[in-house]
């Protein structure tokens, strides 16, 4: 369940969420928040995130070859 009308909060328990740009800025804050909501965070970035991800996939999202390799992994 994403939204609980009774409590008014999101629940991402037992979900896997891919967050791009998770090593810094908005992506890092998004990963942190999603993790607090109970999901497994899969970070996709050129740089390894510091602690907000359960899994990390190194990829440069400006490079189609890198994207294809990330999808295949």
N, C-alpha and C positions, 0 to 999 in steps of 0.2 A: 504494500500500500504506500502510495506516495504522499497522500494528504489524509490526515485523520481529522474529520470534522469535529469530533468531540474535543480533542486536545488542541487542534489547530496547528500541528507541527508536521513537518515532513519526516517520513521514515524511509530510509534507503537500506534497511537491514537486508542482508543476504543478496545485495545487488553488486554487480561489478560495473564501475564507471571509469571510462577512459578520459583523462584530462590532458589536453595538449598544453604545452608551455608551463608545465607544473613546477619547474625549477625556480621560477621567480615571478614577482608581480601578481597580476590577477590570477594567473594559473595556479600559483602556489597557494593563494588564499582560497581559491575554489577547491583545490585538493584537500586542504585542511578542513574546510567546512563540510565537504562531502564525507570525509572520513569520520568526523564527529557525528554525522547523521547515520552512521552504521554501515557504510558500504566499503567494499574493497576498492582501493584506488589504484588504477594502472596509469602511471605517468609516462607520457611520451614527450621527450624533449632532447635537445642536443646536450644538455648538461644534467647531471644526476641531481634530483631534488634532495633536499636535506630533511628527511624524516616524515614527510607527509604522504608517502606512497608505500603501498604494499608490494608493488611490482614496478619495475622500470624498464622501458624500452627506449633505447637510444635511437633517435631519428632526427634528421634535419627536414622539417616540413616544407622547406623551400626547394627541396630536391626530390623529384619524382622517383628516382631509383631508391633513395633512402626510405620514402614512404612505402614503396612496394615491399622492401625488405622488412619494415616494421609490421606491415599487414601479414606477411608470411610467418612472422615469428610468434 
